[in-house]
Amino acid sequence: MTSSVPRLVIAAPSSGSGKTTVATGLMAAFAARGLAVSPHKVGPDYIDPGYHALATGRVGRNLDAYLCGPELIGPLFLHGARGCDIAVVEGVMGMYDGAAGEGELASTAQVAKLLRAPVVLVVDASSQSRSVAALVHGFASWDPEVRIGGVILNKVASDRHEELLREALDQAGVAVLGVLRRVEQVSTPSRHLGLVPVAERRASAVDAVAAMAAQVDAGCDLEALTGLARGAGALSGAAWDAAEVLVSSPPPPLPVPSLGAAPPDPRFRPEGPRPQTPPEGAPPDGPGEAGLRSKAEDGPHTAGPGSKVRVAVAGGPAFTFSYAEHAELLSAAGAEVVTFDPLRDEQLPDGTSGLVIGGGFPEVYASELSANEPLRKSIASLADSGAPVAAECAGLLYLCRELDGKPMCGVLDATARMSERLTLGYRDAVAVSDSVLAVAGTRMRGHEFHRTVVEPGAGEVAAWGVRTPRRRLEGFVQQGVHASYLHTHWASEPGVARRFVERCRTS
């Protein structure tokens, strides 16, 4: 099976060159012309896809070769691009920057090659003229498998400046596909983790995207860009499909193993490991099948095999980080996915059998989250019942006793606080205990991105043994709760969703 969806990759020599402005503006400009535009982002970032979705009216999707593996880039792209006229892929950092110490892995260049897509290089021309030709020549010649189809010059100061830039690039044989002047209203506000998400500034975000679209429409040759996109090579293989990958993924062990008594994975031997202590009164190998069956029979939301279960997913301005494929996998595994807003809703959705709390900015909304005491109690009650709860980063903070001194859900015996230190990077991890998400020994790759600290950093039963950049235990597993700083992409391990939904049926 082959596909020839017209597509472009928007790259740059470095961060801050204007990729997001150009990519988002291009998406919106194409959409304004009546095209169905498929938006994509290289890397793990959650915020840019929100702007992409606003520009196109379609879900923004990530293409991360570290989290998901290079083999899934094509299928995930084709999944997002179904029924679209054109696709725009925004790159990450500089074009050849990727996972530290891993060569080209997870770089924009690698994704462009995997997609057989032409690259448009966005160059910040604010402090150069003729030198731009040498810069572009270097990027175009570094890897002959990367096809740079042209450049868009950003932050051009004047007509004379543009003339000098065009003259230099013409001599280098590189097409100029657009010239953008500095426009103040196109800039978007940032804070401690980058751009402010769309969900927190809906009206102003709409205005910003409209300004980006107007600037790109006025300054870029959309016909030439469309023609370049149509020249992308054919992609072979089938589109990713949540239902199909669940069928082919290993089913979760049934009954679900004990939730917190497994020994650490022998492949992970950190220095000075914390003991993995079984729950009080449990045998060495955990409560076992009988104990889980008893809890399931007594639980308020027990469902029969194959029946639908309701999984509540935190959303709203405080919890904006989520990969679209997670909800799709949960649905394909038999869940009814219902979104709720912890800033507004005082109870979990009726009939909730499981809870997913992804990333976001609870530290910005700590007072409001703390003030919603009814919901905090509802979440604590669900966790106490043994129902499955999966929390990543922001979700981890929300489950702590307190965040910056303000009461949170109190599910975990831990405190969280803001920190000046940025923790950022890819992580190679292995599950060190059985949980609602994984069997001990399951290896997954994740990403950390936060300016907070949780103390302690791991519970008596840890979630992960993180192997890079230093070996440590991280996260919490207790009853049905799995809470960790690690952001993971479930498309790389679809059995996670199956296991979680199966636990919803038996808790």
NURO-695641 format. One line per 4 residues: number of its first residue (from 1); for each residue x, y, z of C-alpha. Coordinates in steps of 0.25 Angstrom, whole numbers, always signed. Example, Ala and Ser with C-alpha at 12.3 -4.5 7.8 and 13.67 -1.06 7.14 Angstrom:
<pts>
1) +49 -18 +31 | +55 -4 +29
</pts>
This chain:
<pts>
1) +0 +0 +0 | +6 +14 -4 | +1 +28 -1 | +5 +41 -7
5) -1 +51 +2 | +5 +65 -1 | +14 +69 +10 | +25 +79 +15
9) +34 +79 +27 | +37 +93 +33 | +51 +93 +39 | +61 +103 +44
13) +76 +104 +47 | +72 +106 +62 | +61 +109 +72 | +55 +123 +72
17) +56 +124 +56 | +41 +125 +54 | +37 +111 +51 | +24 +111 +59
21) +20 +125 +53 | +23 +119 +39 | +17 +105 +41 | +4 +110 +48
25) +2 +122 +39 | +4 +112 +27 | -6 +102 +32 | -16 +113 +35
29) -14 +120 +21 | -15 +106 +14 | -28 +104 +22 | -34 +117 +18
33) -32 +113 +4 | -42 +101 +6 | -31 +91 +8 | -32 +80 +18
37) -19 +81 +26 | -12 +71 +34 | -4 +77 +45 | +8 +70 +51
41) +20 +73 +61 | +33 +66 +62 | +37 +63 +76 | +29 +61 +89
45) +24 +76 +90 | +10 +77 +94 | +8 +92 +93 | +11 +95 +78
49) +0 +84 +74 | -10 +92 +81 | -8 +104 +72 | -7 +95 +60
53) -21 +90 +64 | -26 +104 +65 | -21 +107 +51 | -26 +95 +44
57) -38 +90 +52 | -32 +76 +53 | -24 +69 +64 | -10 +73 +65
61) -1 +60 +65 | +13 +57 +69 | +24 +50 +61 | +34 +45 +71
65) +44 +35 +67 | +50 +33 +81 | +37 +31 +88 | +31 +23 +77
69) +42 +17 +69 | +46 +21 +54 | +37 +10 +49 | +24 +17 +54
73) +27 +31 +48 | +21 +27 +35 | +9 +20 +40 | +5 +30 +50
77) +7 +41 +40 | -3 +34 +30 | -12 +32 +42 | -13 +47 +44
81) -13 +50 +29 | -25 +42 +26 | -34 +49 +17 | -26 +62 +16
85) -21 +70 +4 | -8 +74 +10 | +1 +72 +22 | +10 +82 +29
89) +20 +76 +39 | +27 +86 +49 | +41 +82 +52 | +48 +83 +66
93) +60 +91 +70 | +71 +92 +59 | +68 +82 +47 | +79 +73 +51
97) +77 +73 +66 | +71 +61 +73 | +72 +52 +85 | +85 +55 +92
101) +96 +45 +88 | +87 +37 +79 | +92 +43 +65 | +80 +47 +56
105) +70 +40 +65 | +57 +48 +67 | +63 +60 +59 | +55 +68 +48
109) +64 +63 +38 | +62 +48 +41 | +46 +50 +41 | +47 +57 +28
113) +55 +45 +22 | +45 +35 +28 | +34 +43 +22 | +41 +45 +8
117) +37 +60 +10 | +43 +73 +5 | +48 +82 +15 | +46 +97 +16
121) +57 +104 +24 | +52 +116 +32 | +64 +125 +34 | +65 +137 +44
125) +71 +147 +35 | +71 +159 +45 | +86 +160 +46 | +92 +155 +33
129) +91 +158 +18 | +101 +150 +9 | +105 +140 +20 | +91 +134 +19
133) +95 +127 +6 | +107 +120 +13 | +98 +116 +25 | +87 +110 +16
137) +98 +103 +7 | +103 +96 +20 | +90 +91 +24 | +86 +86 +10
141) +99 +79 +8 | +101 +73 +22 | +92 +61 +19 | +90 +58 +4
145) +77 +50 +7 | +70 +62 +13 | +64 +70 +2 | +63 +85 +5
149) +53 +91 -5 | +55 +105 -2 | +55 +115 +9 | +46 +125 +16
153) +54 +137 +21 | +48 +142 +35 | +50 +156 +42 | +55 +163 +29
157) +57 +178 +33 | +55 +185 +19 | +53 +184 +4 | +68 +186 +3
161) +71 +175 +13 | +62 +166 +5 | +69 +170 -8 | +83 +166 -2
165) +77 +153 +4 | +71 +149 -9 | +83 +152 -18 | +92 +143 -9
169) +82 +131 -9 | +80 +133 -24 | +95 +131 -26 | +95 +119 -17
173) +83 +113 -25 | +73 +112 -14 | +59 +117 -16 | +53 +127 -7
177) +39 +123 -4 | +35 +134 +5 | +40 +147 +13 | +34 +151 +26
181) +36 +164 +33 | +36 +165 +48 | +21 +167 +52 | +19 +169 +67
185) +5 +163 +68 | +10 +150 +63 | +18 +147 +75 | +12 +139 +86
189) +14 +140 +101 | +23 +130 +108 | +26 +126 +122 | +34 +115 +129
193) +32 +103 +120 | +30 +111 +107 | +18 +116 +100 | +5 +118 +108
197) -4 +107 +103 | -16 +111 +94 | -26 +106 +105 | -21 +117 +114
201) -23 +128 +104 | -33 +124 +94 | -38 +138 +89 | -24 +144 +88
205) -19 +131 +82 | -29 +132 +71 | -24 +146 +68 | -10 +141 +68
209) -12 +130 +58 | -20 +139 +49 | -8 +149 +49 | +1 +137 +46
213) -8 +133 +35 | -9 +147 +29 | +6 +149 +30 | +9 +136 +23
217) -1 +138 +12 | +4 +152 +9 | +19 +148 +10 | +20 +134 +4
221) +18 +128 -9 | +7 +118 -6 | +6 +113 -20 | +20 +109 -20
225) +19 +103 -6 | +8 +94 -10 | +15 +90 -23 | +27 +86 -14
229) +18 +78 -5 | +12 +70 -17 | +26 +66 -20 | +28 +58 -7
233) +31 +43 -10 | +21 +32 -8 | +20 +26 +5 | +19 +11 +6
237) +11 +3 +17 | -2 +5 +25 | -7 +16 +33 | -6 +13 +48
241) -20 +8 +54 | -23 +7 +69 | -32 -5 +68 | -22 -12 +59
245) -10 -10 +67 | -18 -15 +80 | -21 -28 +73 | -7 -30 +69
249) -1 -25 +83 | +1 -36 +94 | -11 -36 +103 | -10 -32 +118
253) -8 -44 +127 | -21 -49 +133 | -24 -47 +144 | -17 -34 +145
257) -4 -37 +154 | -2 -31 +168 | -1 -16 +168 | +12 -13 +176
261) +19 -26 +180 | +28 -29 +168 | +43 -29 +170 | +51 -19 +162
265) +55 -23 +148 | +68 -30 +149 | +73 -22 +137 | +72 -9 +145
269) +81 -9 +157 | +82 +6 +162 | +92 +10 +172 | +86 +8 +186
273) +72 +4 +181 | +60 +6 +190 | +54 -6 +195 | +41 -10 +188
277) +32 -14 +200 | +19 -22 +198 | +7 -16 +204 | +5 -20 +219
281) -1 -33 +220 | +2 -38 +206 | +10 -50 +203 | +23 -48 +196
285) +17 -49 +182 | +6 -39 +185 | -9 -41 +188 | -11 -50 +176
289) -23 -54 +168 | -32 -57 +180 | -30 -43 +186 | -32 -36 +173
293) -45 -44 +170 | -50 -40 +183 | -47 -25 +181 | -53 -26 +168
297) -66 -32 +173 | -67 -22 +184 | -64 -10 +175 | -75 +0 +171
301) -71 +0 +156 | -68 -14 +153 | -71 -17 +138 | -72 -31 +131
305) -62 -36 +121 | -63 -28 +108 | -73 -18 +113 | -71 -3 +112
309) -64 +4 +124 | -64 +19 +126 | -50 +26 +127 | -49 +40 +132
313) -38 +49 +126 | -34 +62 +132 | -35 +74 +123 | -37 +89 +123
317) -26 +100 +125 | -19 +92 +136 | -17 +79 +128 | -14 +82 +114
321) -4 +71 +111 | -8 +59 +104 | -5 +51 +91 | -18 +48 +83
325) -14 +34 +81 | -16 +31 +96 | -31 +34 +96 | -32 +26 +83
329) -25 +14 +89 | -34 +14 +101 | -46 +15 +92 | -42 +4 +84
333) -39 -5 +96 | -54 -3 +101 | -54 +10 +109 | -63 +22 +108
337) -54 +33 +109 | -60 +45 +116 | -53 +59 +118 | -55 +67 +131
341) -49 +80 +136 | -42 +80 +150 | -44 +95 +151 | -59 +94 +149
345) -65 +81 +151 | -67 +77 +166 | -69 +62 +163 | -63 +52 +154
349) -72 +48 +143 | -83 +38 +147 | -79 +23 +146 | -64 +26 +145
353) -56 +13 +146 | -42 +19 +143 | -35 +32 +143 | -24 +38 +134
357) -18 +51 +138 | -7 +56 +128 | +2 +67 +127 | +0 +82 +128
361) +1 +94 +138 | -5 +91 +152 | +6 +100 +158 | +0 +112 +151
365) -14 +108 +156 | -10 +102 +169 | -20 +111 +177 | -32 +108 +168
369) -29 +93 +168 | -28 +93 +183 | -41 +101 +185 | -48 +90 +178
373) -49 +81 +190 | -61 +73 +186 | -53 +68 +173 | -40 +66 +181
377) -48 +57 +191 | -55 +50 +179 | -42 +46 +173 | -36 +42 +186
381) -48 +33 +188 | -47 +27 +174 | -32 +24 +177 | -35 +18 +190
385) -45 +8 +184 | -33 +2 +176 | -38 +7 +162 | -27 +10 +152
389) -21 +24 +152 | -10 +28 +142 | -4 +41 +145 | +8 +48 +137
393) +16 +60 +142 | +4 +70 +145 | -4 +58 +149 | +7 +54 +159
397) +7 +67 +165 | -8 +68 +166 | -8 +54 +174 | +2 +59 +184
401) -2 +64 +198 | +1 +78 +194 | +7 +87 +183 | +14 +99 +187
405) +8 +98 +201 | -6 +97 +195 | -14 +84 +198 | -16 +75 +186
409) -23 +61 +185 | -14 +54 +196 | -14 +41 +189 | +1 +41 +190
413) +9 +43 +202 | +18 +53 +195 | +19 +68 +194 | +22 +76 +181
417) +28 +90 +179 | +33 +99 +168 | +48 +99 +165 | +57 +109 +157
421) +64 +97 +151 | +58 +92 +138 | +58 +77 +136 | +57 +73 +121
425) +61 +61 +113 | +58 +48 +107 | +58 +36 +117 | +60 +21 +115
429) +52 +14 +126 | +48 +0 +131 | +36 -3 +139 | +41 -8 +153
433) +28 -13 +158 | +15 -18 +153 | +4 -7 +151 | -8 -3 +144
437) +0 +1 +132 | +11 -10 +131 | +17 -23 +136 | +30 -22 +143
441) +42 -22 +133 | +34 -14 +122 | +43 -5 +115 | +38 +9 +111
445) +44 +22 +106 | +39 +35 +112 | +41 +50 +113 | +42 +59 +125
449) +39 +74 +124 | +37 +81 +137 | +42 +92 +147 | +36 +85 +159
453) +41 +75 +170 | +34 +64 +177 | +39 +59 +190 | +41 +47 +191
457) +44 +45 +177 | +39 +30 +177 | +30 +23 +186 | +32 +10 +194
461) +28 +3 +181 | +34 +11 +169 | +28 +13 +156 | +41 +13 +147
465) +55 +10 +147 | +61 +22 +139 | +73 +18 +132 | +77 +31 +125
469) +84 +41 +128 | +86 +35 +142 | +81 +22 +148 | +70 +25 +158
473) +56 +20 +163 | +45 +29 +160 | +30 +30 +162 | +19 +23 +170
477) +11 +10 +169 | +1 +8 +180 | -12 +0 +179 | -17 +4 +165
481) -9 +17 +164 | +2 +19 +154 | +8 +33 +156 | +21 +38 +150
485) +28 +50 +144 | +30 +42 +131 | +22 +45 +119 | +21 +33 +110
489) +14 +30 +96 | +5 +18 +97 | +6 +16 +82 | +19 +10 +85
493) +13 +0 +95 | -2 -2 +92 | -3 -12 +102 | -3 -1 +113
497) -17 +3 +108 | -22 -11 +108 | -16 -14 +122 | -22 -1 +128
501) -36 -3 +122 | -36 -18 +127 | -32 -13 +141 | -44 -3 +140
505) -53 -16 +137 | -48 -23 +149 | -45 -12 +160
</pts>
